[in-house]
């Protein structure tokens, strides 16, 4: 935290195993990991 701002370094973000293999089930994030605002960040995930 820097004052009233939060700095997030997305260089440490990664896709879990379930993003690459249907044999794995992705858990839903808990209530503590959800926000009520839209975050317009990241890359568009393409399936083709």
N, C-alpha and C positions, 0 to 999 in steps of 0.2 A: 504494500500500500504506500502510496505517495500522497499524503494529505487526504483528500476525499476522492482520489482516483485509484483505480486498480489496474496494474500493468500485468498483462497475460502474455507469456512468451510461448507462442504456438510452435516453436521449433522443437519442443519436447513432446508434442502431440503425436499419437500413432494410432493406426487402426488395430483393433483387437483381432485375434485369430478368426473370429466368426465373420469378419469382412472378406476373408479369402477362401473359406471352406464352409459349405453348408452343413457339414457334420458337427460344427460347433454352434452352440446357441448363445446369442448375445443377451446378457442380462439388461434389464431396463435400469436406468439410473435411479437412485433413491431420491426422495423428496428434497433432501438437503443439497442435491446436485442439480437442481432445476432453477431457472430464473423466469421471471414473468415478462421479460422484454425480449424482443427479437435481436439476435446477435448476427449481424451481416458480415461474417468473416469466414475464412476457410476456402477450400477448393470445391468445385463441382465434381461429385463422384459420378463417373460415367460407367455404364454397364456394357458398353459395346466396344 
